[in-house]
């Protein structure tokens, strides 16, 4: 079982961000963290969590580093008995708010993996994306985390932005990989509704050849691609857990949880969530929903797809793809090695 904790506070709103996050609600932090604690108590019962049953924890956002470690203490105290030994506990952080003191405080609580929202080491591109940090802040944050004793450090890079060149992206990749990290998440800029970039669709400029080149360039450094956006000498167990279709508790405004074939959606508005963190909507999935999700998730990651979940017609189509070397078969699991074709292959199989 996995646990996701959503922190919706941000010190600035990135121009591309469609996540449930707010820059003007900091006065609600304490009440929000109390509401998280209340929902977590409820979900541990609902999920029939037992001692040593939670394998991974991921604190995402928003910006978890805008919340003091002290405000996380009650949540970690509640969680501790349920965590397996050496559970992977990740927190996202922004370079400008992840001070040395914040990193030390989170490490004392049990966080053992940090994922920095770096996006780029180019000063002008950071301004374009409305990021609140400088390139040097990002470098210092990673080095601080390493010096404190974090062995598993990840950072995000964004590509497919207007103005991206091979020269800029080469510098980003080389700078990232000169730092003490063992994981990179590389995301193409996507223009989404409700973002500052919504009226500027030209800001996204993905070129397939450049995307392929980025993937190859990162892998040159020994960072294995294990999902369309994720590379590492260390693979995030939390990420893999989602793609393996494990159950996950989701706490916080706008989080999502899944138990069996039921998905849970807490309220997205912060005030509404604080007033009643147990006001949670449910969605019942069908077995077919689950099967299709497993196919799409499996083909875009190193998890693969178990042949036994395919219908007879899909098995025939899979044979064609195997003959064309578009898929590989090992121990009854179908693997796709070209993640850029993942959705196309999944649609071919299932349509």
MIMAR-255961 format. One record per residue (C-alpha): residue in three letters; x, y, z. Coordinates in nm, 3 decimals, decimal comma, always signed. Example, Ala and Ser with C-alpha at 12.3 -4.5 7.8 and 13.67 -1.06 7.14 Angstrom:
% residues 2
TIMAR residuo      px      py      pz
TIMAR     ALA  +1,230  -0,450  +0,780
TIMAR     SER  +1,367  -0,106  +0,714
END
This chain:
% residues 351
TIMAR residuo      px      py      pz
TIMAR     UNK  +0,000  +0,000  +0,000
TIMAR     UNK  +0,116  +0,354  -0,085
TIMAR     UNK  +0,037  +0,691  +0,073
TIMAR     UNK  +0,018  +1,026  -0,106
TIMAR     UNK  -0,004  +1,352  +0,094
TIMAR     UNK  -0,100  +1,669  -0,095
TIMAR     UNK  +0,031  +2,007  +0,023
TIMAR     UNK  -0,148  +2,278  -0,181
TIMAR     UNK  +0,057  +2,582  -0,072
TIMAR     UNK  +0,297  +2,754  -0,311
TIMAR     UNK  +0,509  +3,066  -0,282
TIMAR     UNK  +0,450  +3,141  -0,650
TIMAR     UNK  +0,221  +3,000  -0,919
TIMAR     UNK  +0,415  +2,862  -1,212
TIMAR     UNK  +0,284  +2,967  -1,550
TIMAR     UNK  +0,226  +2,605  -1,661
TIMAR     UNK  +0,086  +2,465  -1,334
TIMAR     UNK  -0,262  +2,308  -1,332
TIMAR     UNK  -0,222  +2,134  -0,994
TIMAR     UNK  -0,444  +2,223  -0,700
TIMAR     UNK  -0,220  +2,488  -0,543
TIMAR     UNK  -0,256  +2,834  -0,390
TIMAR     UNK  -0,023  +3,127  -0,320
TIMAR     UNK  -0,263  +3,322  -0,095
TIMAR     UNK  -0,372  +3,067  +0,169
TIMAR     UNK  -0,064  +3,044  +0,392
TIMAR     UNK  -0,266  +3,153  +0,697
TIMAR     UNK  -0,451  +2,819  +0,673
TIMAR     UNK  -0,141  +2,595  +0,699
TIMAR     UNK  -0,191  +2,486  +1,060
TIMAR     UNK  -0,563  +2,410  +1,019
TIMAR     UNK  -0,492  +2,230  +0,692
TIMAR     UNK  -0,231  +2,004  +0,851
TIMAR     UNK  -0,477  +1,922  +1,132
TIMAR     UNK  -0,737  +1,830  +0,867
TIMAR     UNK  -0,478  +1,604  +0,696
TIMAR     UNK  -0,424  +1,426  +1,027
TIMAR     UNK  -0,800  +1,376  +1,066
TIMAR     UNK  -0,839  +1,234  +0,715
TIMAR     UNK  -0,536  +1,007  +0,758
TIMAR     UNK  -0,688  +0,857  +1,074
TIMAR     UNK  -1,008  +0,790  +0,878
TIMAR     UNK  -0,828  +0,639  +0,575
TIMAR     UNK  -0,609  +0,406  +0,782
TIMAR     UNK  -0,929  +0,252  +0,915
TIMAR     UNK  -1,104  +0,247  +0,575
TIMAR     UNK  -0,803  +0,080  +0,411
TIMAR     UNK  -0,772  -0,162  +0,707
TIMAR     UNK  -0,407  -0,065  +0,731
TIMAR     UNK  -0,204  -0,298  +0,949
TIMAR     UNK  +0,132  -0,258  +1,116
TIMAR     UNK  +0,410  -0,247  +0,854
TIMAR     UNK  +0,167  -0,220  +0,561
TIMAR     UNK  +0,263  +0,115  +0,402
TIMAR     UNK  +0,555  +0,070  +0,164
TIMAR     UNK  +0,602  +0,425  +0,036
TIMAR     UNK  +0,498  +0,779  +0,121
TIMAR     UNK  +0,506  +1,070  -0,124
TIMAR     UNK  +0,450  +1,429  -0,008
TIMAR     UNK  +0,364  +1,632  -0,316
TIMAR     UNK  +0,201  +1,958  -0,408
TIMAR     UNK  +0,199  +2,243  -0,437
TIMAR     UNK  +0,518  +2,291  -0,247
TIMAR     UNK  +0,574  +2,076  +0,063
TIMAR     UNK  +0,882  +2,282  +0,152
TIMAR     UNK  +0,658  +2,584  +0,230
TIMAR     UNK  +0,535  +2,395  +0,540
TIMAR     UNK  +0,755  +2,373  +0,849
TIMAR     UNK  +0,869  +2,024  +0,954
TIMAR     UNK  +0,707  +2,092  +1,293
TIMAR     UNK  +0,363  +2,093  +1,127
TIMAR     UNK  +0,432  +1,745  +0,980
TIMAR     UNK  +0,521  +1,593  +1,319
TIMAR     UNK  +0,171  +1,473  +1,418
TIMAR     UNK  +0,122  +1,305  +1,077
TIMAR     UNK  +0,452  +1,118  +1,104
TIMAR     UNK  +0,375  +1,015  +1,461
TIMAR     UNK  +0,043  +0,867  +1,346
TIMAR     UNK  +0,207  +0,699  +1,046
TIMAR     UNK  +0,511  +0,545  +1,208
TIMAR     UNK  +0,360  +0,210  +1,321
TIMAR     UNK  +0,218  +0,148  +0,973
TIMAR     UNK  +0,542  +0,198  +0,780
TIMAR     UNK  +0,745  -0,099  +0,663
TIMAR     UNK  +1,111  -0,101  +0,764
TIMAR     UNK  +1,312  +0,130  +0,535
TIMAR     UNK  +0,996  +0,261  +0,367
TIMAR     UNK  +1,069  +0,503  +0,082
TIMAR     UNK  +0,950  +0,845  +0,205
TIMAR     UNK  +0,975  +1,119  -0,057
TIMAR     UNK  +0,904  +1,489  -0,028
TIMAR     UNK  +0,892  +1,732  -0,316
TIMAR     UNK  +1,066  +2,064  -0,252
TIMAR     UNK  +1,142  +2,389  -0,429
TIMAR     UNK  +1,501  +2,517  -0,420
TIMAR     UNK  +1,403  +2,859  -0,279
TIMAR     UNK  +1,210  +2,720  +0,021
TIMAR     UNK  +1,405  +2,398  +0,091
TIMAR     UNK  +1,650  +2,558  +0,332
TIMAR     UNK  +1,917  +2,351  +0,505
TIMAR     UNK  +1,708  +2,373  +0,825
TIMAR     UNK  +1,395  +2,250  +0,644
TIMAR     UNK  +1,585  +1,958  +0,490
TIMAR     UNK  +1,735  +1,865  +0,828
TIMAR     UNK  +1,392  +1,882  +0,992
TIMAR     UNK  +1,231  +1,655  +0,732
TIMAR     UNK  +1,517  +1,406  +0,753
TIMAR     UNK  +1,470  +1,382  +1,130
TIMAR     UNK  +1,102  +1,298  +1,070
TIMAR     UNK  +1,200  +1,008  +0,843
TIMAR     UNK  +1,198  +1,155  +0,491
TIMAR     UNK  +1,473  +0,974  +0,299
TIMAR     UNK  +1,420  +1,095  -0,058
TIMAR     UNK  +1,391  +1,451  -0,191
TIMAR     UNK  +1,255  +1,555  -0,531
TIMAR     UNK  +1,346  +1,910  -0,630
TIMAR     UNK  +1,131  +2,117  -0,868
TIMAR     UNK  +1,430  +2,254  -1,057
TIMAR     UNK  +1,283  +2,261  -1,412
TIMAR     UNK  +1,590  +2,429  -1,567
TIMAR     UNK  +1,926  +2,586  -1,483
TIMAR     UNK  +1,872  +2,864  -1,737
TIMAR     UNK  +1,800  +3,202  -1,577
TIMAR     UNK  +1,577  +3,332  -1,858
TIMAR     UNK  +1,378  +3,011  -1,885
TIMAR     UNK  +1,316  +3,015  -1,507
TIMAR     UNK  +1,169  +3,366  -1,545
TIMAR     UNK  +0,957  +3,253  -1,840
TIMAR     UNK  +0,813  +2,967  -1,631
TIMAR     UNK  +0,760  +3,204  -1,335
TIMAR     UNK  +0,982  +3,000  -1,106
TIMAR     UNK  +1,083  +3,161  -0,775
TIMAR     UNK  +1,443  +3,036  -0,762
TIMAR     UNK  +1,770  +3,102  -0,940
TIMAR     UNK  +2,000  +2,840  -1,099
TIMAR     UNK  +2,244  +2,874  -0,807
TIMAR     UNK  +1,966  +2,816  -0,551
TIMAR     UNK  +1,885  +2,486  -0,726
TIMAR     UNK  +2,250  +2,376  -0,721
TIMAR     UNK  +2,287  +2,475  -0,355
TIMAR     UNK  +1,965  +2,295  -0,254
TIMAR     UNK  +2,079  +1,964  -0,408
TIMAR     UNK  +2,425  +1,994  -0,252
TIMAR     UNK  +2,271  +2,078  +0,087
TIMAR     UNK  +2,045  +1,772  +0,071
TIMAR     UNK  +2,343  +1,553  -0,012
TIMAR     UNK  +2,562  +1,699  +0,264
TIMAR     UNK  +2,283  +1,638  +0,519
TIMAR     UNK  +2,279  +1,271  +0,421
TIMAR     UNK  +2,003  +1,226  +0,164
TIMAR     UNK  +2,121  +0,946  -0,066
TIMAR     UNK  +1,818  +0,947  -0,297
TIMAR     UNK  +1,777  +1,286  -0,464
TIMAR     UNK  +1,571  +1,357  -0,775
TIMAR     UNK  +1,513  +1,669  -0,977
TIMAR     UNK  +1,263  +1,773  -1,242
TIMAR     UNK  +1,351  +1,917  -1,582
TIMAR     UNK  +1,103  +2,070  -1,826
TIMAR     UNK  +1,153  +2,059  -2,202
TIMAR     UNK  +0,944  +2,141  -2,512
TIMAR     UNK  +0,931  +2,507  -2,408
TIMAR     UNK  +0,940  +2,779  -2,672
TIMAR     UNK  +1,303  +2,883  -2,707
TIMAR     UNK  +1,449  +2,547  -2,607
TIMAR     UNK  +1,762  +2,460  -2,801
TIMAR     UNK  +1,994  +2,162  -2,792
TIMAR     UNK  +2,256  +2,390  -2,639
TIMAR     UNK  +2,025  +2,500  -2,353
TIMAR     UNK  +1,900  +2,146  -2,287
TIMAR     UNK  +2,254  +2,002  -2,301
TIMAR     UNK  +2,358  +2,252  -2,033
TIMAR     UNK  +2,053  +2,161  -1,821
TIMAR     UNK  +2,126  +1,788  -1,845
TIMAR     UNK  +2,500  +1,828  -1,785
TIMAR     UNK  +2,445  +2,057  -1,485
TIMAR     UNK  +2,183  +1,821  -1,338
TIMAR     UNK  +2,405  +1,518  -1,376
TIMAR     UNK  +2,709  +1,693  -1,229
TIMAR     UNK  +2,513  +1,708  -0,902
TIMAR     UNK  +2,475  +1,425  -0,645
TIMAR     UNK  +2,142  +1,295  -0,778
TIMAR     UNK  +2,027  +0,947  -0,882
TIMAR     UNK  +1,695  +1,030  -1,051
TIMAR     UNK  +1,557  +1,275  -1,308
TIMAR     UNK  +1,197  +1,338  -1,409
TIMAR     UNK  +1,186  +1,506  -1,752
TIMAR     UNK  +0,848  +1,652  -1,849
TIMAR     UNK  +0,733  +1,804  -2,176
TIMAR     UNK  +0,561  +2,139  -2,124
TIMAR     UNK  +0,189  +2,089  -2,175
TIMAR     UNK  -0,054  +2,381  -2,196
TIMAR     UNK  -0,348  +2,314  -1,965
TIMAR     UNK  -0,673  +2,493  -1,890
TIMAR     UNK  -0,669  +2,742  -1,605
TIMAR     UNK  -0,295  +2,816  -1,633
TIMAR     UNK  -0,120  +3,142  -1,722
TIMAR     UNK  -0,001  +2,975  -2,045
TIMAR     UNK  -0,357  +2,881  -2,153
TIMAR     UNK  -0,380  +3,189  -2,378
TIMAR     UNK  -0,024  +3,138  -2,503
TIMAR     UNK  -0,031  +2,789  -2,661
TIMAR     UNK  +0,282  +2,877  -2,860
TIMAR     UNK  +0,482  +2,844  -2,536
TIMAR     UNK  +0,475  +2,466  -2,581
TIMAR     UNK  +0,688  +2,350  -2,869
TIMAR     UNK  +0,756  +1,977  -2,859
TIMAR     UNK  +0,963  +1,836  -3,143
TIMAR     UNK  +0,979  +1,458  -3,157
TIMAR     UNK  +1,344  +1,446  -3,269
TIMAR     UNK  +1,446  +1,672  -2,981
TIMAR     UNK  +1,248  +1,463  -2,730
TIMAR     UNK  +1,419  +1,143  -2,853
TIMAR     UNK  +1,755  +1,316  -2,826
TIMAR     UNK  +1,683  +1,428  -2,463
TIMAR     UNK  +1,590  +1,072  -2,365
TIMAR     UNK  +1,909  +0,934  -2,524
TIMAR     UNK  +2,125  +1,207  -2,370
TIMAR     UNK  +2,005  +1,137  -2,012
TIMAR     UNK  +2,052  +0,763  -2,062
TIMAR     UNK  +2,412  +0,819  -2,175
TIMAR     UNK  +2,491  +0,894  -1,811
TIMAR     UNK  +2,361  +0,554  -1,700
TIMAR     UNK  +2,019  +0,683  -1,596
TIMAR     UNK  +1,781  +0,410  -1,711
TIMAR     UNK  +1,444  +0,522  -1,847
TIMAR     UNK  +1,178  +0,328  -1,658
TIMAR     UNK  +0,874  +0,534  -1,759
TIMAR     UNK  +0,809  +0,796  -2,024
TIMAR     UNK  +0,917  +1,081  -1,793
TIMAR     UNK  +1,141  +0,907  -1,538
TIMAR     UNK  +1,508  +0,809  -1,544
TIMAR     UNK  +1,741  +0,692  -1,272
TIMAR     UNK  +2,012  +0,473  -1,131
TIMAR     UNK  +1,750  +0,448  -0,855
TIMAR     UNK  +1,388  +0,379  -0,946
TIMAR     UNK  +1,121  +0,539  -0,728
TIMAR     UNK  +0,925  +0,263  -0,554
TIMAR     UNK  +0,630  +0,500  -0,516
TIMAR     UNK  +0,615  +0,565  -0,891
TIMAR     UNK  +0,644  +0,193  -0,966
TIMAR     UNK  +0,367  +0,119  -0,715
TIMAR     UNK  +0,119  +0,332  -0,909
TIMAR     UNK  +0,205  +0,162  -1,236
TIMAR     UNK  +0,180  -0,180  -1,070
TIMAR     UNK  -0,176  -0,084  -0,975
TIMAR     UNK  -0,119  -0,107  -0,600
TIMAR     UNK  -0,372  +0,047  -0,362
TIMAR     UNK  -0,292  +0,397  -0,239
TIMAR     UNK  -0,428  +0,630  +0,026
TIMAR     UNK  -0,460  +0,990  -0,093
TIMAR     UNK  -0,494  +1,260  +0,171
TIMAR     UNK  -0,535  +1,633  +0,121
TIMAR     UNK  -0,734  +1,877  -0,093
TIMAR     UNK  -0,735  +1,739  -0,446
TIMAR     UNK  -0,558  +1,411  -0,364
TIMAR     UNK  -0,685  +1,079  -0,502
TIMAR     UNK  -0,693  +0,739  -0,331
TIMAR     UNK  -0,767  +0,390  -0,463
TIMAR     UNK  -0,876  +0,076  -0,284
TIMAR     UNK  -0,959  -0,219  -0,506
TIMAR     UNK  -1,199  -0,085  -0,769
TIMAR     UNK  -1,298  +0,228  -0,574
TIMAR     UNK  -1,137  +0,569  -0,616
TIMAR     UNK  -1,168  +0,836  -0,348
TIMAR     UNK  -1,166  +1,212  -0,410
TIMAR     UNK  -1,142  +1,453  -0,113
TIMAR     UNK  -1,266  +1,810  -0,171
TIMAR     UNK  -1,029  +2,029  -0,375
TIMAR     UNK  -1,106  +2,369  -0,218
TIMAR     UNK  -0,882  +2,424  +0,087
TIMAR     UNK  -1,147  +2,586  +0,308
TIMAR     UNK  -1,406  +2,322  +0,220
TIMAR     UNK  -1,152  +2,049  +0,290
TIMAR     UNK  -1,054  +2,199  +0,627
TIMAR     UNK  -1,420  +2,228  +0,731
TIMAR     UNK  -1,481  +1,861  +0,653
TIMAR     UNK  -1,183  +1,650  +0,544
TIMAR     UNK  -1,407  +1,342  +0,545
TIMAR     UNK  -1,635  +1,477  +0,269
TIMAR     UNK  -1,494  +1,238  +0,009
TIMAR     UNK  -1,651  +1,144  -0,324
TIMAR     UNK  -1,627  +0,789  -0,452
TIMAR     UNK  -1,601  +0,645  -0,802
TIMAR     UNK  -1,650  +0,274  -0,871
TIMAR     UNK  -1,434  +0,136  -1,149
TIMAR     UNK  -1,532  -0,166  -1,354
TIMAR     UNK  -1,301  -0,463  -1,411
TIMAR     UNK  -1,269  -0,340  -1,769
TIMAR     UNK  -1,160  +0,007  -1,647
TIMAR     UNK  -0,892  -0,159  -1,438
TIMAR     UNK  -0,777  -0,384  -1,723
TIMAR     UNK  -0,746  -0,094  -1,969
TIMAR     UNK  -0,559  +0,119  -1,715
TIMAR     UNK  -0,317  -0,167  -1,651
TIMAR     UNK  -0,249  -0,192  -2,025
TIMAR     UNK  -0,190  +0,183  -2,069
TIMAR     UNK  +0,022  +0,216  -1,751
TIMAR     UNK  +0,219  -0,102  -1,822
TIMAR     UNK  +0,314  +0,000  -2,175
TIMAR     UNK  +0,440  +0,343  -2,070
TIMAR     UNK  +0,660  +0,201  -1,795
TIMAR     UNK  +0,902  -0,079  -1,712
TIMAR     UNK  +0,616  -0,268  -1,543
TIMAR     UNK  +0,486  -0,414  -1,871
TIMAR     UNK  +0,159  -0,595  -1,932
TIMAR     UNK  +0,080  -0,950  -1,825
TIMAR     UNK  -0,041  -1,142  -2,131
TIMAR     UNK  -0,317  -1,311  -1,933
TIMAR     UNK  -0,519  -0,987  -1,906
TIMAR     UNK  -0,544  -0,954  -2,285
TIMAR     UNK  -0,853  -1,067  -2,476
TIMAR     UNK  -0,800  -1,314  -2,762
TIMAR     UNK  -0,815  -1,042  -3,031
TIMAR     UNK  -0,564  -0,832  -2,834
TIMAR     UNK  -0,333  -1,133  -2,804
TIMAR     UNK  -0,336  -1,165  -3,186
TIMAR     UNK  -0,248  -0,797  -3,221
TIMAR     UNK  +0,028  -0,837  -2,962
TIMAR     UNK  +0,174  -1,118  -3,176
TIMAR     UNK  +0,191  -0,880  -3,472
TIMAR     UNK  +0,375  -0,622  -3,258
TIMAR     UNK  +0,613  -0,892  -3,132
TIMAR     UNK  +0,689  -0,996  -3,491
TIMAR     UNK  +0,754  -0,630  -3,578
TIMAR     UNK  +0,977  -0,599  -3,270
TIMAR     UNK  +0,755  -0,320  -3,132
TIMAR     UNK  +0,705  -0,529  -2,815
TIMAR     UNK  +0,921  -0,777  -2,625
TIMAR     UNK  +0,799  -1,082  -2,432
TIMAR     UNK  +0,969  -1,207  -2,118
TIMAR     UNK  +0,819  -1,443  -1,857
TIMAR     UNK  +0,471  -1,387  -2,002
TIMAR     UNK  +0,504  -1,006  -1,964
TIMAR     UNK  +0,487  -0,778  -2,268
TIMAR     UNK  +0,729  -0,485  -2,259
TIMAR     UNK  +0,738  -0,172  -2,471
TIMAR     UNK  +1,083  -0,016  -2,501
TIMAR     UNK  +0,977  +0,295  -2,695
TIMAR     UNK  +0,768  +0,488  -2,445
TIMAR     UNK  +0,691  +0,759  -2,700
TIMAR     UNK  +0,479  +0,499  -2,882
TIMAR     UNK  +0,310  +0,372  -2,564
TIMAR     UNK  -0,035  +0,525  -2,617
TIMAR     UNK  -0,034  +0,438  -2,987
TIMAR     UNK  +0,047  +0,074  -2,909
TIMAR     UNK  -0,214  +0,058  -2,631
TIMAR     UNK  -0,481  +0,199  -2,865
TIMAR     UNK  -0,383  -0,048  -3,139
TIMAR     UNK  -0,418  -0,338  -2,893
TIMAR     UNK  -0,746  -0,232  -2,735
TIMAR     UNK  -0,943  -0,076  -3,021
END
